[in-house]
């Protein structure tokens, strides 16, 4: 999966769309580092991967009338996604 595919999947996506008067969305993919590898153990071919990424986000809290109370933005770093911890997702 190329960087453009990751960007398409993760950039400009809503996380919260008004639940609790909160609006949060990803803004852009800041950084993607990835590695794919193949190991051979006991005659079996075992593919694997490692990914780390940094996403930008923006959020807003509104009152019941829809007036903006607070806006914030930042980065979230996901330092390690790998085949060995796929069951934890």
FILO-680428 format. One record per residue (C-alpha): x, y, z; residue in three letters. Coordinates in steps of 0.25 Angstrom, whole numbers, padded with zeros to 4 digits, always signed. Layout:
<lolums>
XYZALA...
</lolums>
This chain:
<lolums>
+0000+0000+0000UNK+0006+0013-0004UNK+0006+0026+0003UNK-0005+0032-0006UNK-0014+0020-0002UNK-0011+0022+0013UNK-0014+0037+0011UNK-0027+0033+0004UNK-0031+0024+0015UNK-0028+0033+0027UNK-0028+0048+0023UNK-0040+0057+0024UNK-0048+0046+0031UNK-0058+0049+0042UNK-0056+0043+0056UNK-0068+0050+0063UNK-0079+0057+0055UNK-0087+0064+0066UNK-0088+0054+0077UNK-0087+0061+0090UNK-0086+0074+0082UNK-0072+0070+0078UNK-0067+0070+0064UNK-0053+0064+0061UNK-0047+0059+0048UNK-0033+0055+0043UNK-0027+0066+0034UNK-0015+0060+0028UNK-0005+0049+0028UNK+0008+0055+0033UNK+0017+0043+0033UNK+0017+0029+0029UNK+0028+0019+0031UNK+0026+0005+0026UNK+0033-0008+0025UNK+0029-0022+0019UNK+0037-0034+0020UNK+0037-0049+0018UNK+0043-0060+0028UNK+0045-0074+0025UNK+0043-0083+0037UNK+0042-0098+0037UNK+0040-0098+0022UNK+0028-0088+0023UNK+0028-0074+0017UNK+0023-0064+0027UNK+0020-0050+0022UNK+0020-0038+0032UNK+0019-0023+0033UNK+0022-0011+0042UNK+0016+0002+0040UNK+0017+0015+0048UNK+0009+0028+0045UNK+0006+0042+0049UNK-0007+0048+0047UNK-0012+0062+0048UNK-0026+0065+0054UNK-0035+0077+0057UNK-0047+0078+0066UNK-0057+0087+0071UNK-0067+0087+0083UNK-0080+0094+0081UNK-0091+0098+0090UNK-0106+0094+0088UNK-0108+0105+0078UNK-0097+0102+0070UNK-0088+0113+0074UNK-0073+0110+0075UNK-0067+0108+0089UNK-0053+0103+0086UNK-0045+0099+0074UNK-0032+0091+0075UNK-0023+0083+0066UNK-0011+0075+0067UNK-0004+0062+0064UNK-0006+0048+0068UNK+0006+0038+0066UNK+0003+0023+0065UNK+0018+0018+0067UNK+0016+0003+0064UNK+0006-0005+0056UNK+0011-0019+0052UNK+0005-0033+0049UNK+0009-0038+0062UNK+0000-0028+0069UNK-0012-0029+0059UNK-0021-0037+0069UNK-0020-0024+0078UNK-0027-0015+0068UNK
</lolums>
